Amino acid sequence: MKTIRWGILSAANIAYDQLLPALRRSERAEVIAIASRSKGRAERFNIPNIYKEYDQLLEDPNIDAVYIPLPNALHAEWAIKAAKSGKHILIEKPAALSEAEVKDIQSAVLENDVIFMEAFMYQFHKQHQRVKELLDSDCIGDYMHVKAHFSWMLEDPKDIRLNPDLGGGALRDVGCYGVHAMSQIIGMKPIKVTMGGNFHPKYKVDTTSTCIFTDEKGRTAEVTASMELPFIDRYEIIGPKGTILINSAFRPDVSPDHFGKVVVKDINNQTVLYETYKDDQYLNQIEHFHDCIINDKKPKYSVEDSLKIIHYIEKGYNSLNNSSVLQELIY
């Protein structure tokens, strides 16, 4: 069995709490190095090699793949450097801050023949495959509206997600999940977006925001993100025959029972299907990434898909910064 040797760029909490345990659950992963300027934070990972500088880790010839959970504003720089070092790249969402940055990443990835994937881990949970099956079954008819909501309460005023220079903001942090679900799970291809919300006067980022997307058929999607509301993660698909509701859609692993829930209701709002799913979305993501490296396969969620998502997000922010002016989407 081929083993993929991993390095981690930064001692971020998500790396310690989620990705490192998932890597250690995989029989095909070996985590051999971490790079962090904080020796104390790096030591808690219990990884053999600790580098003080990110460049030192990328220069290690024993590393096959890197996980990048750096602040959003640093994603493009280090993804490009990792590609040029011949490392396969799993990067936290959003892949970068702009479409131009993702295109630069794409060029580096193609030129250096490495695998690149943005870490929307939730899509590897089996509840979303069930959603696609239900949509194909026509149980709610041709959907007309999508509602996605992901919110949580951020209590630390020094958190990097409140820092505009580091790519903070609710849409980038959790709203990107709803945008991804709209585009990648449901398959909507919007052509227009307008965004409104609370642009915090102190932090200069959106702490609560909503994007309204419209496609060429006139179908709509409402994506709400917040860092100042109770924890809610769900999306709903509404058609003329009924609705499909996915509760604990993005982080079922932190729900009270660790299950994702798929509910179908008919035209009279009566529940006709209720299913629960438990899965290991982080491990599934890792194993898919391993398959792509070992078998030279293109990820199911590719850099081309990342370009679409960042295009929608960037146009949303353009709308917010221009007093919610409607933005045309060209894809």
C-alpha positions as a Markdown table, in Angstrom:
| # | Residue | x | y | z |
|---|---|---|---|---|
| 1 | Met | 0.0 | 0.0 | 0.0 |
| 2 | Lys | 1.4 | 3.4 | -1.0 |
| 3 | Thr | 1.8 | 5.9 | 1.8 |
| 4 | Ile | 1.4 | 9.6 | 1.2 |
| 5 | Arg | 3.8 | 11.7 | 3.4 |
| 6 | Trp | 2.2 | 14.9 | 4.6 |
| 7 | Gly | 3.4 | 18.3 | 5.9 |
| 8 | Ile | 1.2 | 21.0 | 7.5 |
| 9 | Leu | 1.8 | 24.7 | 7.0 |
| 10 | Ser | 0.9 | 26.4 | 10.3 |
| 11 | Ala | -0.4 | 25.1 | 13.6 |
| 12 | Ala | -3.9 | 26.4 | 13.1 |
| 13 | Asn | -6.7 | 25.0 | 15.3 |
| 14 | Ile | -8.5 | 23.3 | 12.4 |
| 15 | Ala | -5.4 | 21.4 | 11.5 |
| 16 | Tyr | -5.0 | 20.2 | 15.1 |
| 17 | Asp | -8.7 | 19.5 | 15.8 |
| 18 | Gln | -9.8 | 18.1 | 12.4 |
| 19 | Leu | -7.3 | 17.3 | 9.7 |
| 20 | Leu | -4.5 | 15.8 | 11.8 |
| 21 | Pro | -6.9 | 13.3 | 13.5 |
| 22 | Ala | -8.3 | 12.4 | 10.0 |
| 23 | Leu | -4.9 | 11.9 | 8.6 |
| 24 | Arg | -4.1 | 9.6 | 11.5 |
| 25 | Arg | -7.3 | 7.6 | 10.8 |
| 26 | Ser | -6.0 | 6.9 | 7.3 |
| 27 | Glu | -3.8 | 3.9 | 6.7 |
| 28 | Arg | -2.3 | 5.7 | 3.7 |
| 29 | Ala | -1.2 | 8.8 | 5.4 |
| 30 | Glu | 2.0 | 9.6 | 7.4 |
| 31 | Val | 2.3 | 13.1 | 8.9 |
| 32 | Ile | 6.0 | 13.8 | 9.0 |
| 33 | Ala | 6.4 | 17.6 | 9.4 |
| 34 | Ile | 4.8 | 20.8 | 10.5 |
| 35 | Ala | 5.9 | 24.4 | 10.0 |
| 36 | Ser | 5.1 | 27.1 | 12.5 |
| 37 | Arg | 6.7 | 30.2 | 14.0 |
| 38 | Ser | 5.1 | 29.1 | 17.3 |
| 39 | Lys | 7.1 | 26.2 | 18.6 |
| 40 | Gly | 4.8 | 25.6 | 21.5 |
| 41 | Arg | 1.7 | 25.3 | 19.3 |
| 42 | Ala | 3.6 | 23.1 | 16.9 |
| 43 | Glu | 4.8 | 20.7 | 19.6 |
| 44 | Arg | 1.3 | 19.8 | 20.6 |
| 45 | Phe | 0.8 | 18.1 | 17.2 |
| 46 | Asn | 3.4 | 15.5 | 18.2 |
| 47 | Ile | 4.9 | 15.4 | 14.6 |
| 48 | Pro | 8.5 | 14.3 | 14.2 |
| 49 | Asn | 9.8 | 17.3 | 12.3 |
| 50 | Ile | 9.1 | 20.9 | 13.2 |
| 51 | Tyr | 10.2 | 23.7 | 10.9 |
| 52 | Lys | 10.2 | 27.3 | 11.9 |
| 53 | Glu | 9.8 | 28.6 | 8.4 |
| 54 | Tyr | 7.2 | 27.4 | 5.8 |
| 55 | Asp | 9.9 | 27.4 | 3.0 |
| 56 | Gln | 11.9 | 24.9 | 5.0 |
| 57 | Leu | 9.0 | 22.4 | 5.0 |
| 58 | Leu | 8.4 | 22.9 | 1.2 |
| 59 | Glu | 12.1 | 22.2 | 0.6 |
| 60 | Asp | 11.8 | 18.8 | 2.4 |
| 61 | Pro | 12.1 | 16.1 | -0.4 |
| 62 | Asn | 10.4 | 13.5 | 1.8 |
| 63 | Ile | 7.1 | 15.4 | 1.7 |
| 64 | Asp | 4.5 | 14.4 | -0.9 |
| 65 | Ala | 1.5 | 16.6 | 0.0 |
| 66 | Val | 0.8 | 19.7 | 2.1 |
| 67 | Tyr | -2.2 | 20.9 | 4.0 |
| 68 | Ile | -2.5 | 24.7 | 4.1 |
| 69 | Pro | -4.8 | 26.1 | 6.8 |
| 70 | Leu | -3.2 | 29.6 | 6.8 |
| 71 | Pro | -5.2 | 32.8 | 6.9 |
| 72 | Asn | -7.2 | 33.4 | 3.7 |
| 73 | Ala | -4.9 | 36.2 | 2.5 |
| 74 | Leu | -1.9 | 33.9 | 2.5 |
| 75 | His | -3.5 | 31.0 | 0.6 |
| 76 | Ala | -2.5 | 32.0 | -2.9 |
| 77 | Glu | 1.2 | 32.8 | -2.1 |
| 78 | Trp | 1.8 | 29.5 | -0.3 |
| 79 | Ala | -0.3 | 27.3 | -2.7 |
| 80 | Ile | 1.8 | 28.6 | -5.6 |
| 81 | Lys | 5.1 | 28.1 | -3.6 |
| 82 | Ala | 3.9 | 24.6 | -2.7 |
| 83 | Ala | 3.1 | 23.8 | -6.4 |
| 84 | Lys | 6.5 | 25.0 | -7.5 |
| 85 | Ser | 8.1 | 22.7 | -4.9 |
| 86 | Gly | 6.2 | 19.8 | -6.4 |
| 87 | Lys | 3.9 | 19.2 | -3.5 |
| 88 | His | 0.3 | 18.2 | -3.8 |
| 89 | Ile | -2.0 | 20.7 | -2.1 |
| 90 | Leu | -5.1 | 20.4 | 0.1 |
| 91 | Ile | -6.0 | 24.0 | 1.0 |
| 92 | Glu | -8.6 | 25.4 | 3.4 |
| 93 | Lys | -11.5 | 27.3 | 1.9 |
| 94 | Pro | -11.7 | 29.8 | 0.4 |
| 95 | Ala | -8.9 | 28.9 | -2.0 |
| 96 | Ala | -7.9 | 32.5 | -2.3 |
| 97 | Leu | -9.4 | 36.0 | -2.1 |
| 98 | Ser | -10.0 | 36.6 | -5.8 |
| 99 | Glu | -10.6 | 34.9 | -9.1 |
| 100 | Ala | -7.2 | 36.3 | -10.3 |
| 101 | Glu | -5.4 | 34.7 | -7.4 |
| 102 | Val | -7.1 | 31.3 | -8.1 |
| 103 | Lys | -6.1 | 31.6 | -11.7 |
| 104 | Asp | -2.5 | 32.1 | -10.6 |
| 105 | Ile | -2.8 | 29.0 | -8.4 |
| 106 | Gln | -4.3 | 27.1 | -11.4 |
| 107 | Ser | -1.3 | 28.0 | -13.6 |
| 108 | Ala | 1.2 | 26.9 | -11.0 |
| 109 | Val | -0.7 | 23.6 | -10.4 |
| 110 | Leu | -0.8 | 22.8 | -14.1 |
| 111 | Glu | 2.8 | 23.8 | -14.8 |
| 112 | Asn | 4.1 | 21.6 | -12.0 |
| 113 | Asp | 1.6 | 18.7 | -12.4 |
| 114 | Val | 0.4 | 18.5 | -8.9 |
| 115 | Ile | -3.0 | 17.7 | -7.4 |
| 116 | Phe | -4.9 | 20.7 | -5.9 |
| 117 | Met | -8.1 | 20.6 | -3.9 |
| 118 | Glu | -10.0 | 23.1 | -1.8 |
| 119 | Ala | -11.1 | 21.6 | 1.5 |
| 120 | Phe | -14.8 | 21.7 | 1.3 |
| 121 | Met | -14.9 | 18.5 | 3.4 |
| 122 | Tyr | -18.7 | 18.5 | 3.9 |
| 123 | Gln | -19.3 | 17.4 | 0.3 |
| 124 | Phe | -17.7 | 14.0 | 1.0 |
| 125 | His | -20.5 | 13.2 | 3.6 |
| 126 | Lys | -22.9 | 10.7 | 2.1 |
| 127 | Gln | -26.0 | 12.7 | 2.9 |
| 128 | His | -25.2 | 15.0 | -0.1 |
| 129 | Gln | -25.1 | 12.1 | -2.5 |
| 130 | Arg | -28.6 | 11.3 | -1.2 |
| 131 | Val | -29.7 | 14.9 | -2.0 |
| 132 | Lys | -28.5 | 14.5 | -5.6 |
| 133 | Glu | -30.5 | 11.2 | -5.9 |
| 134 | Leu | -33.6 | 12.9 | -4.6 |
| 135 | Leu | -33.2 | 15.8 | -7.0 |
| 136 | Asp | -32.8 | 13.3 | -9.9 |
| 137 | Ser | -36.0 | 11.5 | -8.7 |
| 138 | Asp | -38.1 | 14.6 | -9.3 |
| 139 | Cys | -39.7 | 14.2 | -5.9 |
| 140 | Ile | -40.0 | 18.0 | -5.5 |
| 141 | Gly | -40.2 | 18.9 | -9.2 |
| 142 | Asp | -37.7 | 21.3 | -10.8 |
| 143 | Tyr | -36.5 | 23.3 | -7.9 |
| 144 | Met | -37.3 | 27.1 | -7.8 |
| 145 | His | -35.5 | 28.4 | -4.7 |
| 146 | Val | -32.6 | 27.4 | -2.5 |
| 147 | Lys | -32.0 | 28.6 | 1.0 |
| 148 | Ala | -28.6 | 28.0 | 2.7 |
| 149 | His | -27.7 | 29.3 | 6.2 |
| 150 | Phe | -24.5 | 28.8 | 8.2 |
| 151 | Ser | -24.0 | 30.9 | 11.3 |
| 152 | Trp | -22.0 | 30.8 | 14.6 |
| 153 | Met | -21.2 | 33.1 | 17.4 |
| 154 | Leu | -17.6 | 34.5 | 17.2 |
| 155 | Glu | -16.7 | 35.8 | 20.6 |
| 156 | Asp | -13.0 | 36.6 | 20.3 |
| 157 | Pro | -12.6 | 40.2 | 19.0 |
| 158 | Lys | -9.0 | 39.4 | 18.0 |
| 159 | Asp | -9.9 | 36.4 | 15.8 |
| 160 | Ile | -8.4 | 36.6 | 12.3 |
| 161 | Arg | -11.8 | 36.2 | 10.7 |
| 162 | Leu | -12.5 | 39.8 | 11.8 |
| 163 | Asn | -9.3 | 41.1 | 10.1 |
| 164 | Pro | -9.9 | 42.5 | 6.6 |
| 165 | Asp | -6.2 | 42.4 | 5.8 |
| 166 | Leu | -6.2 | 38.6 | 6.4 |
| 167 | Gly | -9.3 | 38.0 | 4.3 |
| 168 | Gly | -11.9 | 38.0 | 7.1 |
| 169 | Gly | -15.7 | 38.1 | 6.7 |
| 170 | Ala | -18.7 | 35.9 | 7.2 |
| 171 | Leu | -19.2 | 35.1 | 3.5 |
| 172 | Arg | -15.6 | 33.9 | 3.2 |
| 173 | Asp | -15.7 | 32.0 | 6.5 |
| 174 | Val | -19.0 | 30.1 | 6.4 |
| 175 | Gly | -21.1 | 31.6 | 3.6 |
| 176 | Cys | -18.8 | 29.9 | 1.1 |
| 177 | Tyr | -20.4 | 26.6 | 2.2 |
| 178 | Gly | -23.8 | 27.7 | 1.0 |
| 179 | Val | -22.4 | 29.0 | -2.2 |
| 180 | His | -20.6 | 25.7 | -2.8 |
| 181 | Ala | -23.8 | 23.7 | -2.0 |
| 182 | Met | -25.8 | 25.8 | -4.4 |
| 183 | Ser | -23.3 | 25.3 | -7.2 |
| 184 | Gln | -21.7 | 21.9 | -6.6 |
| 185 | Ile | -24.4 | 19.9 | -4.8 |
| 186 | Ile | -27.6 | 21.4 | -6.4 |
| 187 | Gly | -26.0 | 22.4 | -9.6 |
| 188 | Met | -27.3 | 25.9 | -9.9 |
| 189 | Lys | -25.4 | 28.2 | -12.3 |
| 190 | Pro | -26.3 | 31.8 | -11.3 |
| 191 | Ile | -25.9 | 34.7 | -13.6 |
| 192 | Lys | -26.6 | 37.5 | -11.2 |
| 193 | Val | -25.9 | 38.3 | -7.5 |
| 194 | Thr | -26.7 | 41.0 | -5.0 |
| 195 | Met | -25.4 | 41.0 | -1.5 |
| 196 | Gly | -26.4 | 42.9 | 1.6 |
| 197 | Gly | -25.7 | 42.7 | 5.3 |
| 198 | Asn | -24.0 | 44.1 | 8.3 |
| 199 | Phe | -20.6 | 45.5 | 7.3 |
| 200 | His | -19.1 | 46.0 | 10.8 |
| 201 | Pro | -18.0 | 49.6 | 11.3 |
| 202 | Lys | -15.2 | 48.6 | 13.6 |
| 203 | Tyr | -13.8 | 45.5 | 12.0 |
| 204 | Lys | -14.6 | 46.4 | 8.4 |
| 205 | Val | -15.8 | 43.0 | 7.4 |
| 206 | Asp | -19.2 | 41.5 | 6.9 |
| 207 | Thr | -20.3 | 39.9 | 10.2 |
| 208 | Thr | -23.7 | 38.9 | 8.9 |
| 209 | Ser | -24.5 | 38.9 | 5.2 |
| 210 | Thr | -26.9 | 37.5 | 2.6 |
| 211 | Cys | -26.3 | 36.9 | -1.1 |
| 212 | Ile | -29.3 | 36.5 | -3.5 |
| 213 | Phe | -28.4 | 34.6 | -6.7 |
| 214 | Thr | -30.5 | 34.3 | -9.8 |
| 215 | Asp | -30.0 | 31.9 | -12.7 |
| 216 | Glu | -31.0 | 32.2 | -16.4 |
| 217 | Lys | -34.3 | 30.4 | -15.6 |
| 218 | Gly | -35.2 | 32.9 | -12.9 |
| 219 | Arg | -34.6 | 30.5 | -10.1 |
| 220 | Thr | -33.2 | 32.0 | -6.9 |
| 221 | Ala | -30.8 | 31.1 | -4.1 |
| 222 | Glu | -30.5 | 32.9 | -0.7 |
| 223 | Val | -27.1 | 32.3 | 1.0 |
| 224 | Thr | -26.9 | 33.7 | 4.6 |
| 225 | Ala | -23.7 | 33.7 | 6.6 |
| 226 | Ser | -23.0 | 35.1 | 10.1 |
| 227 | Met | -20.4 | 35.2 | 12.9 |
| 228 | Glu | -22.9 | 36.8 | 15.3 |
| 229 | Leu | -25.9 | 34.4 | 15.3 |
| 230 | Pro | -26.5 | 31.0 | 17.0 |
| 231 | Phe | -25.0 | 27.9 | 15.4 |
| 232 | Ile | -27.1 | 26.8 | 12.4 |
| 233 | Asp | -25.9 | 24.9 | 9.4 |
| 234 | Arg | -28.5 | 23.8 | 6.9 |
| 235 | Tyr | -29.8 | 24.2 | 3.3 |
| 236 | Glu | -33.2 | 23.7 | 1.8 |
| 237 | Ile | -34.3 | 23.1 | -1.8 |
| 238 | Ile | -37.8 | 24.2 | -2.7 |
| 239 | Gly | -39.8 | 23.1 | -5.7 |
| 240 | Pro | -43.5 | 23.0 | -6.8 |
| 241 | Lys | -44.0 | 19.5 | -5.3 |
| 242 | Gly | -42.3 | 20.0 | -2.0 |
| 243 | Thr | -39.0 | 20.6 | -0.2 |
| 244 | Ile | -35.7 | 18.9 | 0.6 |
| 245 | Leu | -34.2 | 20.1 | 3.9 |
| 246 | Ile | -30.7 | 19.1 | 5.0 |
| 247 | Asn | -30.1 | 19.8 | 8.7 |
| 248 | Ser | -26.5 | 19.6 | 10.1 |
| 249 | Ala | -25.5 | 20.0 | 6.5 |
| 250 | Phe | -22.0 | 21.3 | 6.8 |
| 251 | Arg | -20.8 | 20.2 | 10.3 |
| 252 | Pro | -22.8 | 17.1 | 11.2 |
| 253 | Asp | -19.7 | 16.0 | 13.2 |
| 254 | Val | -20.4 | 18.8 | 15.8 |
| 255 | Ser | -24.2 | 18.2 | 16.0 |
| 256 | Pro | -25.5 | 16.7 | 19.2 |
| 257 | Asp | -25.9 | 13.2 | 17.6 |
| 258 | His | -23.2 | 13.5 | 14.9 |
| 259 | Phe | -25.8 | 12.7 | 12.2 |
| 260 | Gly | -26.8 | 14.6 | 9.1 |
| 261 | Lys | -30.5 | 14.8 | 8.5 |
| 262 | Val | -32.3 | 14.7 | 5.1 |
| 263 | Val | -36.1 | 15.5 | 5.3 |
| 264 | Val | -38.5 | 15.6 | 2.3 |
| 265 | Lys | -41.9 | 17.3 | 2.7 |
| 266 | Asp | -44.7 | 17.3 | 0.2 |
| 267 | Ile | -46.8 | 20.2 | -1.1 |
| 268 | Asn | -48.8 | 20.2 | 2.1 |
| 269 | Asn | -45.7 | 20.5 | 4.3 |
| 270 | Gln | -46.1 | 16.9 | 5.5 |
| 271 | Thr | -43.0 | 14.8 | 6.1 |
| 272 | Val | -42.8 | 12.0 | 3.6 |
| 273 | Leu | -39.1 | 11.0 | 4.2 |
| 274 | Tyr | -36.8 | 11.4 | 7.1 |
| 275 | Glu | -33.3 | 9.9 | 6.9 |
| 276 | Thr | -30.2 | 10.3 | 9.1 |
| 277 | Tyr | -26.6 | 9.7 | 8.0 |
| 278 | Lys | -23.4 | 9.3 | 9.9 |
| 279 | Asp | -20.2 | 9.5 | 8.1 |
| 280 | Asp | -16.5 | 10.5 | 8.3 |
| 281 | Gln | -16.4 | 13.5 | 6.0 |
| 282 | Tyr | -12.8 | 14.5 | 6.9 |
| 283 | Leu | -11.5 | 11.0 | 6.4 |
| 284 | Asn | -13.4 | 10.6 | 3.1 |
| 285 | Gln | -11.9 | 13.8 | 1.9 |
| 286 | Ile | -8.4 | 12.6 | 2.7 |
| 287 | Glu | -8.9 | 9.3 | 1.0 |
| 288 | His | -10.3 | 10.9 | -2.1 |
| 289 | Phe | -7.2 | 13.1 | -2.2 |
| 290 | His | -5.0 | 10.1 | -1.8 |
| 291 | Asp | -6.7 | 8.3 | -4.6 |
| 292 | Cys | -6.1 | 11.3 | -6.9 |
| 293 | Ile | -2.4 | 11.3 | -6.0 |
| 294 | Ile | -1.8 | 7.6 | -6.3 |
| 295 | Asn | -3.9 | 7.0 | -9.4 |
| 296 | Asp | -3.2 | 10.3 | -11.1 |
| 297 | Lys | -6.9 | 11.3 | -11.1 |
| 298 | Lys | -8.5 | 14.7 | -11.2 |
| 299 | Pro | -10.3 | 15.6 | -7.9 |
| 300 | Lys | -14.1 | 15.5 | -8.0 |
| 301 | Tyr | -13.9 | 19.1 | -6.9 |
| 302 | Ser | -11.2 | 20.6 | -9.1 |
| 303 | Val | -9.4 | 23.9 | -9.4 |
| 304 | Glu | -11.8 | 24.9 | -12.2 |
| 305 | Asp | -14.7 | 24.4 | -9.7 |
| 306 | Ser | -12.8 | 26.6 | -7.1 |
| 307 | Leu | -12.7 | 29.3 | -9.8 |
| 308 | Lys | -16.5 | 29.3 | -10.0 |
| 309 | Ile | -16.9 | 29.5 | -6.3 |
| 310 | Ile | -14.5 | 32.4 | -5.8 |
| 311 | His | -16.0 | 34.2 | -8.8 |
| 312 | Tyr | -19.4 | 34.1 | -7.1 |
| 313 | Ile | -18.0 | 35.2 | -3.7 |
| 314 | Glu | -15.9 | 38.0 | -5.2 |
| 315 | Lys | -18.9 | 39.3 | -7.2 |
| 316 | Gly | -20.9 | 39.2 | -4.0 |
| 317 | Tyr | -18.4 | 41.4 | -2.2 |
| 318 | Asn | -18.4 | 43.8 | -5.1 |
| 319 | Ser | -22.1 | 44.1 | -4.7 |
| 320 | Leu | -21.8 | 44.7 | -1.0 |
| 321 | Asn | -19.1 | 47.3 | -1.4 |
| 322 | Asn | -21.2 | 49.1 | -4.0 |
| 323 | Ser | -24.4 | 49.4 | -1.9 |
| 324 | Ser | -25.8 | 46.1 | -3.1 |
| 325 | Val | -25.7 | 46.9 | -6.8 |
| 326 | Leu | -26.6 | 43.8 | -8.8 |
| 327 | Gln | -23.5 | 42.0 | -10.2 |
| 328 | Glu | -23.6 | 40.1 | -13.5 |
| 329 | Leu | -22.0 | 36.7 | -13.3 |
| 330 | Ile | -20.3 | 35.3 | -16.4 |
| 331 | Tyr | -19.9 | 31.5 | -16.3 |
